[in-house]
Amino acid sequence: METTSTEGRILDVLEEDAQASYSEIADRADVSKPTVRKYIRKMEDEGIIVGYSADVDPKKLSETSIALVGLDVASERYVEATRELKELEAVESLYTSSGDHMLMAEVRAPDGDALGDVISETLLGIEGITAAHPSFLQERLK
């Protein structure tokens, strides 16, 4: 994010380390702990910060396979299909996209076969999803 505003400096620290303590954030953003607390609460309330997550190296998850799946959706079923996708446990995250596909989903399953089943049966079984284009993640490089 790289910015000079207080909010931006706090977000820079959180984007780098979502587990940083208020004290660490205050030191690195050059503000007080109460200021950090106030800004984080405000950004959470405003929906700027929508959650905290761990970056995962899929290669080290021997029990989990992960794919990024580009999804094509019939425009008249977009809202309903998106709603159904958001309810699926296997869909870790879901994004709108301006690229080749209307939606991009991060999908997880115990192994490659189960992941294939989720894509071919569950995702493509949702009315309005016309195509699924998976890319199976191998190794996290950054």
Secondary structure by P-SEA (a helix, b strand, c coil): cccccaaaaaaaaaaacccccaaaaaaaacccaaaaaaaaaaaaaacccccccccccccccccbbbbbbbbbbcccaaaaaaaaaaacccccbbbbbcccccbbbbcccccaaaaaaaaaccccccccccbbbbbbbccccc
